């Protein structure tokens, strides 16, 4: 049975009275009633809602048209214990007409309507974009954006890159190392390029932070280290030593790469590095020596200690065009630790290092004794020992006596009369005792030699002549005549001294003597 209702007279009160088992008031009927006269507003709608007249989302959507506007203000009025507004309901409402944007979403958020991450993720789709701009609007005292929440959001749709991360970093959202390490995984790569972007006044990258980052995933190699080194991150020896461990090896190759205008490698720094792990040997030292790193004697002496031994073998390796080993340098090195003996000296002597008399005299002092034994060791094809050299050596310290002279006399060092005469002076006395010591198979003492020796200093008288006369030195008449001159007078007194078992004075001999100088008269003859 259809009832014609005069709209002007119809009110909701009458409408409700009409509604019974016979007169069904459903949404279809309700929509038919709605016109310019019969206003169906939210106040009226709420009055209609009861056990019989159910107002659900399906009904609500049917009502929504140009006349019946369903906006957020209206929606909030509807939300009560009976009419639940949950996310499922909210998604049903969202279409081209009913826009669900962040402004609307924030209006809905209250004690009843909770906006958490689970709810937020449900809303995120092609229509409802959740970008960083939107995320920042949501972040307040109620809606906390922490790392746990951030990680939940990160997926294929929601990219968390460095650009996004930097936007989030402010007083509320702290980006520290702990947070950064949580983010680092297969999706979120933390490389040096990213790390350098983060480094500013807020985000300090110091050695403590750097060491925390170093693990199997995050490799700290020299390439990375050099990129970091600038005005903010100083790479000094203190920092370098902290880094050096089983993982981070500090060898010479790497050390040389680091050496530039900023990173100075001087002796002080080098000594700090030298320990059980970092060996400083000669091979390493030679690699370091160039225009920047000077290796001079001063530096070398600083290095010499119990660990770093400076012996002759090491010294010879160092000697080249750059590192000159001259006598001045050698004398600086000579002390209680570094002994300069003949064995060491001979090792040094070669084409580069000349050992001449001038050099030898510089070395001779209280520590370095130059005796005959040492001198003989030095004498060879290179080191000639001639009279000129011998005379230079002769002084208060180095005595040149006959004993020493005889030791020197051999095939190389000839001791002849010419040499002997050159040496004879106030210091070097040539007397008969010395002369007899010299006389042997090598050194012949004949009349020719004897005459050369005879002068104001070396007197040849009869006493001396008799001392010389023996099996080797024959004194016959021929020899006697050679001796007879203005200096050596052969008179009867001298002749009588000579006459004995060896020297026979017979008429044959006497006649040989008789000449203008030696007068043989009967007086002398009778005495003879």
FIDRENFI-278385 format. One record per residue (C-alpha): residue number from 0; x, y, z. Coordinates in steps of 0.5 Angstrom, whole numbers. Each point is the difference from the previous one (the first is absolute). Last residue first. Layout:
BEGIN
node num = NUM; east = X; north = Y; up = Z
...
% end
This chain:
BEGIN
node num = 527; east = 415; north = -7; up = 23
node num = 526; east = 5; north = 5; up = 4
node num = 525; east = 5; north = -2; up = -5
node num = 524; east = -4; north = 2; up = -6
node num = 523; east = -2; north = 6; up = 3
node num = 522; east = 7; north = 2; up = 1
node num = 521; east = 2; north = -3; up = -6
node num = 520; east = -5; north = 5; up = -5
node num = 519; east = -6; north = -2; up = -3
node num = 518; east = -4; north = 6; up = -1
node num = 517; east = -7; north = -1; up = -1
node num = 516; east = -3; north = 6; up = -4
node num = 515; east = 5; north = 0; up = -6
node num = 514; east = -1; north = -8; up = 0
node num = 513; east = 2; north = -6; up = 4
node num = 512; east = -6; north = -3; up = 2
node num = 511; east = 0; north = -6; up = -5
node num = 510; east = 7; north = -1; up = 2
node num = 509; east = -2; north = -1; up = 7
node num = 508; east = -5; north = -5; up = -2
node num = 507; east = 5; north = -4; up = -4
node num = 506; east = 5; north = 1; up = 6
node num = 505; east = -4; north = -3; up = 5
node num = 504; east = -5; north = 3; up = 5
node num = 503; east = -6; north = -5; up = 1
node num = 502; east = -7; north = 2; up = 2
node num = 501; east = -3; north = -6; up = 3
node num = 500; east = 5; north = -2; up = 5
node num = 499; east = 1; north = 7; up = 2
node num = 498; east = 3; north = 7; up = -3
node num = 497; east = -6; north = 5; up = -1
node num = 496; east = 3; north = 4; up = 6
node num = 495; east = 7; north = 0; up = -3
node num = 494; east = -3; north = 3; up = -6
node num = 493; east = -3; north = 5; up = 4
node num = 492; east = 6; north = 2; up = 3
node num = 491; east = 4; north = 0; up = -6
node num = 490; east = -4; north = 4; up = -4
node num = 489; east = -7; north = -1; up = -4
node num = 488; east = -3; north = 7; up = 1
node num = 487; east = -8; north = 0; up = -2
node num = 486; east = -2; north = 7; up = -1
node num = 485; east = 5; north = 2; up = -6
node num = 484; east = -1; north = -7; up = -3
node num = 483; east = 1; north = -8; up = 2
node num = 482; east = -6; north = -3; up = 0
node num = 481; east = 1; north = -3; up = -7
node num = 480; east = 7; north = -2; up = 2
node num = 479; east = -3; north = -4; up = 6
node num = 478; east = -5; north = -4; up = -4
node num = 477; east = 6; north = -3; up = -5
node num = 476; east = 4; north = -1; up = 6
node num = 475; east = -5; north = -5; up = 3
node num = 474; east = -5; north = 2; up = 5
node num = 473; east = -6; north = -5; up = -1
node num = 472; east = -7; north = 1; up = 2
node num = 471; east = -3; north = -7; up = 0
node num = 470; east = 5; north = -4; up = 4
node num = 469; east = 1; north = 6; up = 5
node num = 468; east = 3; north = 7; up = 0
node num = 467; east = -6; north = 5; up = 2
node num = 466; east = 3; north = 1; up = 7
node num = 465; east = 7; north = 1; up = -3
node num = 464; east = -3; north = 6; up = -4
node num = 463; east = -3; north = 4; up = 5
node num = 462; east = 6; north = 0; up = 4
node num = 461; east = 4; north = 2; up = -6
node num = 460; east = -4; north = 6; up = -1
node num = 459; east = -6; north = 1; up = -4
node num = 458; east = -4; north = 5; up = 2
node num = 457; east = -7; north = 1; up = -1
node num = 456; east = -2; north = 7; up = 1
node num = 455; east = 5; north = 4; up = -4
node num = 454; east = 0; north = -5; up = -5
node num = 453; east = 1; north = -7; up = -2
node num = 452; east = -7; north = -4; up = -2
node num = 451; east = 2; north = 0; up = -7
node num = 450; east = 6; north = -3; up = 1
node num = 449; east = -3; north = -5; up = 4
node num = 448; east = -4; north = -2; up = -6
node num = 447; east = 5; north = 0; up = -5
node num = 446; east = 4; north = -4; up = 5
node num = 445; east = -5; north = -6; up = 1
node num = 444; east = -6; north = 0; up = 5
node num = 443; east = -5; north = -4; up = -4
node num = 442; east = -7; north = 0; up = 2
node num = 441; east = -4; north = -6; up = -2
node num = 440; east = 5; north = -5; up = 2
node num = 439; east = 1; north = 3; up = 7
node num = 438; east = 3; north = 7; up = 3
node num = 437; east = -6; north = 4; up = 3
node num = 436; east = 2; north = -2; up = 7
node num = 435; east = 7; north = 2; up = -1
node num = 434; east = -2; north = 7; up = -3
node num = 433; east = -4; north = 1; up = 7
node num = 432; east = 6; north = -2; up = 4
node num = 431; east = 5; north = 4; up = -4
node num = 430; east = -5; north = 7; up = 0
node num = 429; east = -5; north = 2; up = -4
node num = 428; east = -4; north = 5; up = 4
node num = 427; east = -8; north = 2; up = -2
node num = 426; east = -2; north = 6; up = 4
node num = 425; east = 6; north = 4; up = -1
node num = 424; east = 0; north = -2; up = -7
node num = 423; east = 2; north = -6; up = -5
node num = 422; east = -7; north = -2; up = -4
node num = 421; east = 3; north = 3; up = -6
node num = 420; east = 6; north = -4; up = 1
node num = 419; east = -4; north = -7; up = 1
node num = 418; east = -4; north = 1; up = -6
node num = 417; east = 6; north = 1; up = -5
node num = 416; east = 4; north = -6; up = 4
node num = 415; east = -6; north = -5; up = -2
node num = 414; east = -6; north = -2; up = 4
node num = 413; east = -5; north = -2; up = -5
node num = 412; east = -8; north = -1; up = 2
node num = 411; east = -3; north = -4; up = -5
node num = 410; east = 5; north = -6; up = 1
node num = 409; east = 1; north = 1; up = 7
node num = 408; east = 2; north = 5; up = 5
node num = 407; east = -6; north = 2; up = 5
node num = 406; east = 2; north = -4; up = 6
node num = 405; east = 7; north = 2; up = -1
node num = 404; east = -2; north = 7; up = 1
node num = 403; east = -4; north = -1; up = 6
node num = 402; east = 6; north = -3; up = 3
node num = 401; east = 5; north = 6; up = -2
node num = 400; east = -5; north = 5; up = 3
node num = 399; east = -6; north = 4; up = -3
node num = 398; east = -4; north = 2; up = 6
node num = 397; east = -7; north = 2; up = -1
node num = 396; east = -3; north = 4; up = 6
node num = 395; east = 6; north = 6; up = 0
node num = 394; east = 0; north = 0; up = -8
node num = 393; east = 2; north = -4; up = -6
node num = 392; east = -7; north = -1; up = -4
node num = 391; east = 2; north = 5; up = -5
node num = 390; east = 7; north = -3; up = -1
node num = 389; east = -3; north = -7; up = -1
node num = 388; east = -5; north = 3; up = -6
node num = 387; east = 6; north = 3; up = -3
node num = 386; east = 4; north = -6; up = 1
node num = 385; east = -5; north = -5; up = -4
node num = 384; east = -6; north = -4; up = 3
node num = 383; east = -4; north = -1; up = -6
node num = 382; east = -8; north = -1; up = 2
node num = 381; east = -3; north = -3; up = -7
node num = 380; east = 5; north = -5; up = -1
node num = 379; east = 0; north = -2; up = 7
node num = 378; east = 3; north = 3; up = 7
node num = 377; east = -6; north = 1; up = 5
node num = 376; east = 1; north = -6; up = 4
node num = 375; east = 7; north = 2; up = 1
node num = 374; east = -2; north = 7; up = 2
node num = 373; east = -4; north = -4; up = 6
node num = 372; east = 6; north = -4; up = 2
node num = 371; east = 4; north = 6; up = 0
node num = 370; east = -4; north = 4; up = 4
node num = 369; east = -6; north = 5; up = -1
node num = 368; east = -4; north = 0; up = 6
node num = 367; east = -7; north = 3; up = -1
node num = 366; east = -3; north = 2; up = 7
node num = 365; east = 6; north = 4; up = 2
node num = 364; east = 0; north = 3; up = -7
node num = 363; east = 2; north = -2; up = -7
node num = 362; east = -6; north = 1; up = -4
node num = 361; east = 2; north = 7; up = -3
node num = 360; east = 6; north = -3; up = -2
node num = 359; east = -3; north = -6; up = -4
node num = 358; east = -4; north = 5; up = -4
node num = 357; east = 7; north = 4; up = -2
node num = 356; east = 3; north = -7; up = -1
node num = 355; east = -5; north = -2; up = -5
node num = 354; east = -6; north = -4; up = 1
node num = 353; east = -5; north = 1; up = -6
node num = 352; east = -7; north = -2; up = 1
node num = 351; east = -3; north = 0; up = -7
node num = 350; east = 5; north = -5; up = -4
node num = 349; east = 0; north = -4; up = 7
node num = 348; east = 2; north = 0; up = 7
node num = 347; east = -6; north = -1; up = 4
node num = 346; east = 2; north = -7; up = 2
node num = 345; east = 7; north = 2; up = 2
node num = 344; east = -3; north = 5; up = 5
node num = 343; east = -4; north = -5; up = 3
node num = 342; east = 6; north = -5; up = 1
node num = 341; east = 4; north = 6; up = 2
node num = 340; east = -4; north = 2; up = 6
node num = 339; east = -6; north = 5; up = 0
node num = 338; east = -4; north = -2; up = 6
node num = 337; east = -8; north = 3; up = 0
node num = 336; east = -3; north = -1; up = 7
node num = 335; east = 6; north = 3; up = 4
node num = 334; east = 1; north = 6; up = -6
node num = 333; east = 2; north = 1; up = -7
node num = 332; east = -6; north = 2; up = -4
node num = 331; east = 2; north = 7; up = 0
node num = 330; east = 7; north = -2; up = -2
node num = 329; east = -3; north = -4; up = -6
node num = 328; east = -4; north = 6; up = -2
node num = 327; east = 6; north = 5; up = -1
node num = 326; east = 4; north = -6; up = -3
node num = 325; east = -5; north = 0; up = -6
node num = 324; east = -6; north = -5; up = -1
node num = 323; east = -5; north = 4; up = -5
node num = 322; east = -7; north = -2; up = 0
node num = 321; east = -3; north = 3; up = -6
node num = 320; east = 5; north = -3; up = -5
node num = 319; east = 0; north = -7; up = 4
node num = 318; east = 2; north = -2; up = 7
node num = 317; east = -6; north = -3; up = 3
node num = 316; east = 1; north = -7; up = -1
node num = 315; east = 7; north = 1; up = 3
node num = 314; east = -2; north = 2; up = 6
node num = 313; east = -5; north = -5; up = 1
node num = 312; east = 6; north = -5; up = -1
node num = 311; east = 4; north = 4; up = 5
node num = 310; east = -4; north = 0; up = 6
node num = 309; east = -6; north = 5; up = 2
node num = 308; east = -5; north = -5; up = 4
node num = 307; east = -7; north = 3; up = 0
node num = 306; east = -3; north = -4; up = 6
node num = 305; east = 5; north = 2; up = 5
node num = 304; east = 1; north = 7; up = -2
node num = 303; east = 2; north = 4; up = -6
node num = 302; east = -6; north = 4; up = -3
node num = 301; east = 3; north = 6; up = 3
node num = 300; east = 7; north = -1; up = -3
node num = 299; east = -3; north = -1; up = -7
node num = 298; east = -4; north = 7; up = 0
node num = 297; east = 6; north = 4; up = 2
node num = 296; east = 4; north = -4; up = -6
node num = 295; east = -5; north = 2; up = -5
node num = 294; east = -6; north = -4; up = -3
node num = 293; east = -4; north = 5; up = -3
node num = 292; east = -8; north = -1; up = -1
node num = 291; east = -2; north = 5; up = -5
node num = 290; east = 5; north = -1; up = -6
node num = 289; east = 0; north = -7; up = 1
node num = 288; east = 2; north = -6; up = 6
node num = 287; east = -7; north = -4; up = 2
node num = 286; east = 2; north = -6; up = -4
node num = 285; east = 7; north = 0; up = 3
node num = 284; east = -3; north = 0; up = 7
node num = 283; east = -4; north = -6; up = -2
node num = 282; east = 5; north = -4; up = -2
node num = 281; east = 5; north = 2; up = 6
node num = 280; east = -6; north = -2; up = 5
node num = 279; east = -5; north = 3; up = 3
node num = 278; east = -5; north = -5; up = 2
node num = 277; east = -7; north = 2; up = 2
node num = 276; east = -4; north = -6; up = 4
node num = 275; east = 6; north = 0; up = 6
node num = 274; east = 1; north = 7; up = 0
node num = 273; east = 2; north = 6; up = -5
node num = 272; east = -6; north = 5; up = -1
node num = 271; east = 2; north = 5; up = 5
node num = 270; east = 7; north = 0; up = -3
node num = 269; east = -2; north = 2; up = -6
node num = 268; east = -5; north = 6; up = 2
node num = 267; east = 6; north = 3; up = 4
node num = 266; east = 5; north = -2; up = -7
node num = 265; east = -5; north = 4; up = -4
node num = 264; east = -6; north = -2; up = -4
node num = 263; east = -4; north = 6; up = -1
node num = 262; east = -8; north = -1; up = -2
node num = 261; east = -2; north = 6; up = -3
node num = 260; east = 5; north = 1; up = -5
node num = 259; east = 0; north = -7; up = -2
node num = 258; east = 2; north = -7; up = 3
node num = 257; east = -6; north = -4; up = 0
node num = 256; east = 2; north = -4; up = -6
node num = 255; east = 6; north = -1; up = 3
node num = 254; east = -3; north = -3; up = 6
node num = 253; east = -4; north = -5; up = -4
node num = 252; east = 6; north = -3; up = -3
node num = 251; east = 4; north = 0; up = 6
node num = 250; east = -5; north = -4; up = 4
node num = 249; east = -6; north = 2; up = 4
node num = 248; east = -5; north = -6; up = 0
node num = 247; east = -7; north = 1; up = 3
node num = 246; east = -3; north = -7; up = 1
node num = 245; east = 5; north = -2; up = 5
node num = 244; east = 1; north = 7; up = 3
node num = 243; east = 2; north = 7; up = -2
node num = 242; east = -6; north = 5; up = 1
node num = 241; east = 2; north = 3; up = 7
node num = 240; east = 7; north = 1; up = -3
node num = 239; east = -3; north = 4; up = -6
node num = 238; east = -4; north = 4; up = 5
node num = 237; east = 6; north = 2; up = 4
node num = 236; east = 5; north = 1; up = -6
node num = 235; east = -5; north = 5; up = -3
node num = 234; east = -6; north = -1; up = -5
node num = 233; east = -4; north = 6; up = 2
node num = 232; east = -8; north = 0; up = -2
node num = 231; east = -2; north = 7; up = -1
node num = 230; east = 5; north = 3; up = -4
node num = 229; east = 0; north = -6; up = -4
node num = 228; east = 2; north = -7; up = 0
node num = 227; east = -7; north = -4; up = -2
node num = 226; east = 2; north = -2; up = -7
node num = 225; east = 7; north = -2; up = 2
node num = 224; east = -3; north = -5; up = 5
node num = 223; east = -5; north = -3; up = -5
node num = 222; east = 6; north = -1; up = -5
node num = 221; east = 4; north = -3; up = 6
node num = 220; east = -5; north = -5; up = 2
node num = 219; east = -5; north = 0; up = 5
node num = 218; east = -5; north = -5; up = -2
node num = 217; east = -7; north = 0; up = 2
node num = 216; east = -4; north = -7; up = -1
node num = 215; east = 6; north = -4; up = 4
node num = 214; east = 0; north = 6; up = 6
node num = 213; east = 3; north = 7; up = 0
node num = 212; east = -6; north = 4; up = 2
node num = 211; east = 2; north = 0; up = 8
node num = 210; east = 7; north = 2; up = -2
node num = 209; east = -3; north = 6; up = -4
node num = 208; east = -4; north = 3; up = 6
node num = 207; east = 6; north = 0; up = 4
node num = 206; east = 4; north = 3; up = -5
node num = 205; east = -4; north = 6; up = -1
node num = 204; east = -6; north = 1; up = -5
node num = 203; east = -4; north = 5; up = 3
node num = 202; east = -8; north = 1; up = -2
node num = 201; east = -2; north = 7; up = 2
node num = 200; east = 5; north = 4; up = -2
node num = 199; east = 0; north = -4; up = -7
node num = 198; east = 2; north = -7; up = -2
node num = 197; east = -6; north = -3; up = -3
node num = 196; east = 2; north = 1; up = -7
node num = 195; east = 7; north = -3; up = 1
node num = 194; east = -4; north = -7; up = 3
node num = 193; east = -4; north = -1; up = -7
node num = 192; east = 7; north = 1; up = -4
node num = 191; east = 3; north = -5; up = 5
node num = 190; east = -5; north = -5; up = -1
node num = 189; east = -6; north = -2; up = 5
node num = 188; east = -5; north = -4; up = -5
node num = 187; east = -7; north = 0; up = 2
node num = 186; east = -3; north = -6; up = -3
node num = 185; east = 5; north = -6; up = 2
node num = 184; east = 1; north = 3; up = 7
node num = 183; east = 2; north = 7; up = 4
node num = 182; east = -6; north = 3; up = 3
node num = 181; east = 1; north = -3; up = 7
node num = 180; east = 8; north = 3; up = -1
node num = 179; east = -3; north = 7; up = -1
node num = 178; east = -4; north = 0; up = 6
node num = 177; east = 6; north = -2; up = 4
node num = 176; east = 4; north = 5; up = -3
node num = 175; east = -5; north = 6; up = 1
node num = 174; east = -5; north = 3; up = -4
node num = 173; east = -5; north = 3; up = 5
node num = 172; east = -7; north = 2; up = -2
node num = 171; east = -3; north = 5; up = 4
node num = 170; east = 5; north = 5; up = 0
node num = 169; east = 1; north = -1; up = -8
node num = 168; east = 2; north = -6; up = -5
node num = 167; east = -6; north = -2; up = -4
node num = 166; east = 2; north = 4; up = -6
node num = 165; east = 7; north = -3; up = 0
node num = 164; east = -3; north = -7; up = 0
node num = 163; east = -4; north = 1; up = -6
node num = 162; east = 6; north = 3; up = -4
node num = 161; east = 4; north = -6; up = 3
node num = 160; east = -5; north = -5; up = -3
node num = 159; east = -6; north = -4; up = 4
node num = 158; east = -5; north = -2; up = -6
node num = 157; east = -7; north = -1; up = 2
node num = 156; east = -3; north = -4; up = -6
node num = 155; east = 5; north = -6; up = 0
node num = 154; east = 0; north = 0; up = 8
node num = 153; east = 2; north = 5; up = 5
node num = 152; east = -6; north = 1; up = 5
node num = 151; east = 2; north = -5; up = 5
node num = 150; east = 7; north = 3; up = 0
node num = 149; east = -3; north = 7; up = 2
node num = 148; east = -4; north = -3; up = 5
node num = 147; east = 6; north = -3; up = 4
node num = 146; east = 4; north = 6; up = -1
node num = 145; east = -5; north = 5; up = 3
node num = 144; east = -6; north = 4; up = -3
node num = 143; east = -4; north = 1; up = 6
node num = 142; east = -8; north = 2; up = -1
node num = 141; east = -2; north = 3; up = 6
node num = 140; east = 5; north = 5; up = 1
node num = 139; east = 1; north = 2; up = -7
node num = 138; east = 2; north = -3; up = -7
node num = 137; east = -6; north = -1; up = -4
node num = 136; east = 2; north = 6; up = -4
node num = 135; east = 7; north = -3; up = -1
node num = 134; east = -3; north = -6; up = -3
node num = 133; east = -4; north = 4; up = -5
node num = 132; east = 6; north = 3; up = -3
node num = 131; east = 4; north = -6; up = 0
node num = 130; east = -5; north = -4; up = -4
node num = 129; east = -6; north = -4; up = 1
node num = 128; east = -4; north = 0; up = -6
node num = 127; east = -8; north = -2; up = 1
node num = 126; east = -2; north = -1; up = -7
node num = 125; east = 5; north = -5; up = -2
node num = 124; east = 0; north = -3; up = 7
node num = 123; east = 2; north = 2; up = 7
node num = 122; east = -7; north = -1; up = 4
node num = 121; east = 2; north = -7; up = 3
node num = 120; east = 7; north = 3; up = 2
node num = 119; east = -3; north = 6; up = 4
node num = 118; east = -4; north = -5; up = 4
node num = 117; east = 6; north = -4; up = 2
node num = 116; east = 4; north = 6; up = 1
node num = 115; east = -5; north = 3; up = 5
node num = 114; east = -6; north = 5; up = -1
node num = 113; east = -5; north = -2; up = 6
node num = 112; east = -7; north = 3; up = -1
node num = 111; east = -3; north = 0; up = 7
node num = 110; east = 5; north = 4; up = 4
node num = 109; east = 1; north = 4; up = -6
node num = 108; east = 2; north = 0; up = -8
node num = 107; east = -6; north = 2; up = -4
node num = 106; east = 2; north = 7; up = -1
node num = 105; east = 8; north = -2; up = -2
node num = 104; east = -3; north = -5; up = -5
node num = 103; east = -4; north = 5; up = -4
node num = 102; east = 6; north = 5; up = 0
node num = 101; east = 4; north = -6; up = -3
node num = 100; east = -5; north = -2; up = -5
node num = 99; east = -6; north = -4; up = -1
node num = 98; east = -4; north = 3; up = -5
node num = 97; east = -7; north = -2; up = -1
node num = 96; east = -2; north = 1; up = -7
node num = 95; east = 5; north = -4; up = -4
node num = 94; east = 0; north = -5; up = 6
node num = 93; east = 1; north = -2; up = 7
node num = 92; east = -6; north = -2; up = 4
node num = 91; east = 2; north = -7; up = -1
node num = 90; east = 7; north = 1; up = 3
node num = 89; east = -3; north = 4; up = 6
node num = 88; east = -5; north = -6; up = 2
node num = 87; east = 6; north = -5; up = 0
node num = 86; east = 4; north = 5; up = 4
node num = 85; east = -5; north = 1; up = 5
node num = 84; east = -6; north = 5; up = 1
node num = 83; east = -5; north = -4; up = 5
node num = 82; east = -7; north = 3; up = 0
node num = 81; east = -3; north = -3; up = 6
node num = 80; east = 5; north = 2; up = 5
node num = 79; east = 1; north = 7; up = -4
node num = 78; east = 2; north = 2; up = -6
node num = 77; east = -6; north = 4; up = -4
node num = 76; east = 2; north = 7; up = 2
node num = 75; east = 7; north = -2; up = -2
node num = 74; east = -2; north = -1; up = -7
node num = 73; east = -4; north = 6; up = -1
node num = 72; east = 6; north = 4; up = 1
node num = 71; east = 4; north = -4; up = -4
node num = 70; east = -4; north = 1; up = -6
node num = 69; east = -6; north = -4; up = -2
node num = 68; east = -5; north = 5; up = -5
node num = 67; east = -7; north = -2; up = -1
node num = 66; east = -2; north = 4; up = -5
node num = 65; east = 5; north = -2; up = -5
node num = 64; east = 0; north = -7; up = 2
node num = 63; east = 2; north = -4; up = 6
node num = 62; east = -6; north = -4; up = 2
node num = 61; east = 1; north = -6; up = -3
node num = 60; east = 7; north = 0; up = 3
node num = 59; east = -3; north = 1; up = 7
node num = 58; east = -4; north = -6; up = -1
node num = 57; east = 6; north = -5; up = -2
node num = 56; east = 4; north = 3; up = 6
node num = 55; east = -6; north = -2; up = 5
node num = 54; east = -6; north = 4; up = 3
node num = 53; east = -4; north = -5; up = 2
node num = 52; east = -8; north = 2; up = 1
node num = 51; east = -3; north = -5; up = 4
node num = 50; east = 5; north = 0; up = 6
node num = 49; east = 1; north = 7; up = -1
node num = 48; east = 2; north = 6; up = -4
node num = 47; east = -6; north = 4; up = -2
node num = 46; east = 2; north = 6; up = 4
node num = 45; east = 7; north = 0; up = -2
node num = 44; east = -2; north = 1; up = -7
node num = 43; east = -4; north = 6; up = 2
node num = 42; east = 6; north = 3; up = 3
node num = 41; east = 4; north = -2; up = -6
node num = 40; east = -5; north = 3; up = -5
node num = 39; east = -5; north = -2; up = -4
node num = 38; east = -4; north = 6; up = -2
node num = 37; east = -7; north = -1; up = -2
node num = 36; east = -3; north = 6; up = -4
node num = 35; east = 6; north = 0; up = -5
node num = 34; east = 0; north = -8; up = -1
node num = 33; east = 1; north = -6; up = 4
node num = 32; east = -6; north = -4; up = 0
node num = 31; east = 3; north = -5; up = -5
node num = 30; east = 6; north = -1; up = 3
node num = 29; east = -3; north = -2; up = 7
node num = 28; east = -5; north = -5; up = -4
node num = 27; east = 7; north = -3; up = -3
node num = 26; east = 3; north = 0; up = 7
node num = 25; east = -5; north = -4; up = 3
node num = 24; east = -7; north = 2; up = 4
node num = 23; east = -4; north = -6; up = 0
node num = 22; east = -8; north = 2; up = 1
node num = 21; east = -3; north = -6; up = 2
node num = 20; east = 5; north = -3; up = 5
node num = 19; east = 0; north = 7; up = 3
node num = 18; east = 3; north = 7; up = -2
node num = 17; east = -6; north = 5; up = 0
node num = 16; east = 2; north = 3; up = 6
node num = 15; east = 7; north = 1; up = -2
node num = 14; east = -2; north = 4; up = -6
node num = 13; east = -5; north = 4; up = 4
node num = 12; east = 6; north = 2; up = 5
node num = 11; east = 4; north = 1; up = -6
node num = 10; east = -4; north = 5; up = -3
node num = 9; east = -5; north = -1; up = -6
node num = 8; east = -5; north = 6; up = -1
node num = 7; east = 4; north = 3; up = -5
node num = 6; east = 1; north = -6; up = -3
node num = 5; east = -7; north = -2; up = -1
node num = 4; east = 1; north = -8; up = 0
node num = 3; east = -4; north = -5; up = -4
node num = 2; east = 0; north = -6; up = 3
node num = 1; east = 1; north = -6; up = -4
node num = 0; east = -3; north = -7; up = 2
% end
